[in-house]
Amino acid sequence: MDKRNSILPDAKMKILAASVAAVVAARFCRIGGQDAGTTAIDWDKITATRLTLFYPGQSSYEWLRDAAAHKGAASETARGDSCVSCHDDAKEEQRQGAKILRGNHPLEPIALPGKPGHVDVTIQAAYDDKNAYLRYQWKGNNNIEYPYYRYDGKEWKVYGGPRLDKPVQEGKQPAIYETRMSLMLDDGKVPLFKEQGCWLTCHEGERDLNPATKEDVAADPLLKAIKKSDVRKYLPSSRNNPSDWKSGKSLDEIARIKAAGGFVDLIQWRGHRTNPVGGTDDGYVLEYRNFDSGKNHFASNLDSATKQPKFMFDAGKFGAKAVSADQVGKKDNFLIQEQQRGAVRPERGLEGGRHPAEVCPDAGGCHGVRGRQQGLRHLEGRHVDGRGRASAEPYNVGFALHDDNITTRGHYVSYTKTLGIGAKADIVAVKLP
Ligand code: HEC
């Protein structure tokens, strides 16, 4: 299986990655490569940097500043000390992840016996005049399936879910969720990102952290104004009190912060919902976890009016209209409209038939990801346009890996690192000939 995958495709600037997903067999996942029309890369010649990502559980912005929780470190964290000013042992990430997953740790309420506390990820970076390229490799449980819908004789219900969800914990549903690899990137304009990285975006009120009630969200002026029904990642600068998601600034103030570059890019490779169509999400975090403008890669396959899936597989091409239980995880169960032209609408009565909950609505849009890169235009201006600024500053980056059928807090994360595109850094992008 050799799938091309591009992040941020645009004529001007791309960070690209492709997947040679030896995912299931060798349990080894690589993302990296190049898109059609871009420089061929001999990855064996590109410097590799090994990072350790660890399990952070519920270590939110607020937990880190709570004297009773983050003992002896709350005031230092609040005043802006970097995490690694204290967490600086050679094997600190391994120690921390193991401690949180040992059981009975306040940061992880669910016992996850056998789950490793950390994962090593090898990262390579390269660039040419137009694009930057990243390649990631790691070993893990890299499922690339996504939950399905299943007809139970009466109605279509979700089948499968992320491992930490209650029905999965209770054994009522199988653990099914796509593997994802994400990068958060700051060009130096987000206060404290260099010191405290992704943790700046992780707050009480979000899905795994005392989630806000529907009523509270509906009553919140900012979330109402941006038409959102929950609290997602946000940067401290978007709130008057960073520890209170309800204290949102006005849209005008937020727009000013955005225009001044005070947001982080969030670039996410998804094993199920973007990789099969050669894509990667391009988003950013400021007052919410936003997507950049342009068309999304995926959409729900459930028709909200009829409560039925919109599409099933074209049996002539896929071999069946639905996926049977024994085929989950065994082959490429991607419902891609372009490849399934003539994908049929489901009829009632296909009992036990399942099919993917998500379908790519328009593969043309998927490949083009039109306009989904505004967040990174500064990359080109500053580093990659060949005009060479010798004094270019490196980017501050944080990585997250969701593997093992997991989402939200179940990821592995890195402390902040630097990525140099024409600059010295922890991860140095190699200039391609
Ligand atoms: C002033 C030093 C200091 C700073 C700065 C600091 N920590 Fe800590 N952190 C500690 C200490 C000490 C503990 C152990 C507390 C305990 O034993 O209860 C800890 C505990 C933790 C834990 C729980 C797992 C463990 O190792 O016990 C996490 C997760 C954590 N810190 C993350 C962070 C992050 C993320 C930042 C930056 C935003 C940060 N820390 C900043 C000193 C610090």
Residues whose N, C-alpha, C, O or C-beta is under 5 A from the ligand:
A	BS01	HEC	P56 S59 L64 A69 K71 G72 A73 E76 T77 D81 S82 C83 C86 Q96 Q196 W199
